Amino acid sequence: MIRTLLVDDERLVRSGLRMILDSAEDIEVVGEAGDGAEAVELAARLEPGVVLLDIRMPGTDGLNAAAQLAGLPRPPRVVLLTTFDLDEYVHRALRAGAVGFLLKDTPPRDLIGAVRTVEEGNAMLAPSITKRMLERFTVAAGGTAAEAARRLEVLSDRERDVLTAVARGMSNAEAGRSLGMREATVKAHVSSILAKLGMGNRVQAAILAHDAGWA
């Protein structure tokens, strides 16, 4: 079972999310929190595998909560719940280790699929909205771009190809078809990329590639 914690200051939103997730046989909602501080407390006690976390909440917001959740002994995989026009908070939270984000009006089937995806160790990078968000906050000039490019020098040519595909919003399967390699090979390259860059997930690596101007 995928143990999931729901965090939103609106009870109605939490009820809707619970109703959707309860319909999946392999997902168990183990708790609900109304703010970031309560979310961190519950996550430390309940040890969920996935946390669906609203960003804008009174008190401890989702951004601060995401950073605190990342510091737990057994950190959950955090997916941010947001609206389309949310800006720098999403970018900063992804840098802090969150694995992606969803719109609050995400269709039920996609919400369930997202929970399964992040629990398997993948990030929510493929949807086009995530790609647009990354592009919007790319800093492709000055010291930031130069520093990003320097950090990426450790990658092989093939790893550069794979990371560029990932930064363009491709899944492993899509990257494999584009690059003419098996999906398992792409996955192995992604693991190698993350190890070389010292990163925990592909979203962080994709952001670095965007900062370097690769996509």
N, C-alpha and C positions, 0 to 999 in steps of 0.2 A: 504493500500500500504506500502511496505517496502522501506523506504527512504534510499538510498544508496549513499555514496560518494566514488569516485575512486581516488586513490592517487598513481601516478607513474611518474617518471621524463621522461619517454618515451611516447610521444604522441601516437605513433602507438599502444603501449600496452593498453593505456587507451581507444583508439578507439575500439580495439578488445573486451575489457571487456564490454564497453557500448553496443556494438552490441549484445553481448550475453545476457546481462541482460535486454535490451530493448525488447527482444523476450518473456519475462515472463510477464504475465498480472498483477501479483501482486508485481512487483518490479519497482521502479521509481528511476532512476539515477538523483539525485538532483544537483550534481556538480562534478567537476573534479579539482584536484590539482596536481601541478608538483613537490612539495616538502613538507616536513613536516610542515614547518611554515605556508604555505598557507593552508594546510590541517586543522590545528588547528583553524585558523581564520575562514575558511568556516564552519567547524563543529560547532563552537560556534554560528555562525549566522544561519545556515540552520538546525541544530539539526537533522542530519540523525540518523537512527536507527542502521545502519551498515556502517562501513568504511573498504574498502579493501585497505590495506596499504602496499606499497613496503617498503622493509627494507633499501636497499642500494640506497641512493639518495644523491646528492650534497646538501650542506647546512645542514639543519635540517633533519637528517635521520629518518627512520621509528622507530627506537628504542626510540629516544628522543621524537618523535611525539606521540608514543603510551603512554608514561608516561604522557605527557601533555594532551592528549585526556582523559585519565582516571581521570584527575583532573577537568574536566569541570562539571558545575552544572548538566547537563544531559549527562553523558558520553555515547558515542555510543559503540556498541560491535565491537571490532577491530579484523579483520582477516588479518594476515600477508601474503603478497605475496612474495614468495621466490623461490630459486632454491634448488635442492637436497643437494648440498654440503655446504649450508649455515649453520654455526655452532653456536657459542655461542650467537649470536645476537637473534636467535629464542628463545633459552632457557631463556635469560634475559627478553625478551619482554613478554613471557608467564608469568613469575614471576611478571611482572609489571601490569598484568591484561588483556592482550590480550587473546582472547578466542580460538585461534588456528591459523593454517596456511595452505595455499594452495600452490601447485606448479603453476608456471605461465602457464604450459601446461596442467592444469587440464581440462578434457573434459567439454564442455559447459553445459551439463546436470548436471554434478557434481558441477560445479560452482554455478548454480542457486540453486541447492539443499543445498549447503553450506550456502548461504545467508539466505535461509529460516530456516535452522537449527539453526543458531546463533541468528536470530531474535526471535525465539521461546524460547530462554534462554538456549540452549544447547551449548556445546563446540565442536570444531572440534578435538576430541581426537580419535575417532574410526578408522580412516584410519591407515593402518599399518605403513605408513611412519612417522606419528606422534609418534606412539609407538616406532619406532626405534630411533627417535630423542631423546625421553625422556630417553631411555635406554642408549644412548651414553653419555648423560650428567649426569647420576646418579652418585652421590658421595656416595659410600656405605661404607665408612670407616672413622674413626676418629670422630672428634667432630660434623661434620655436620650430620652424620648418627645417632649419639646418640641424638642430639638435635631434629632431625626429629622424632625419636622414642618416645621421651619424649612428644612432642606435640600431638602425636597420641594416647597417653594413655587415653584420654578422651572418646574415641570411645568404643561403646559396641562391643561384639564379632560379632554380625550380621553386624554392620556397618563396621567393619574391613573386613569382607568377601566382602561386596559390594565395598568398596574402592579398595581392591585388584583387583577385577574384572575390575573396571574402569581403574585402573593403567595399566592393561594388554591390554587396548584398546577396551574393550567391550562397546557396547551401553547398554542402560537400558534394552532393550528387550533381548539381548544376556546374560546379567548378570542374568536376571530373569530366563532364561532357565537353565543356569549353576547352579544357587543356589536354584532352585525349588520354586521361588516366582513370584508373579504377577509383571508385569512391573510397575504398579502404586505404588506397595510397594517398589520397587527399587528406584523409583523417590523420594518417601517420605524419604527413608534412605539417599539418596544423599543430599537432602535439609537439613536434620538433621546434616549430616557430615559437610557441609559447614558452618552451623550456629555454631556448636561446635568449628570449627577450625578458625572461623572468616574470611572466604575466600569468594570471590565473584563468583568463578566458579570452575568447576570440574577439569579443567586442572591444576590449582594451587594445588588442593588437590592431584591429581595424581602425580605431581612432588614431593610433600612431601613424598608420599608413596614410590616412587622410591628412594628418598634420604635415606629412612629408610630401604631400601632393601626388600620391600614387593613384588616387581615384577621385 
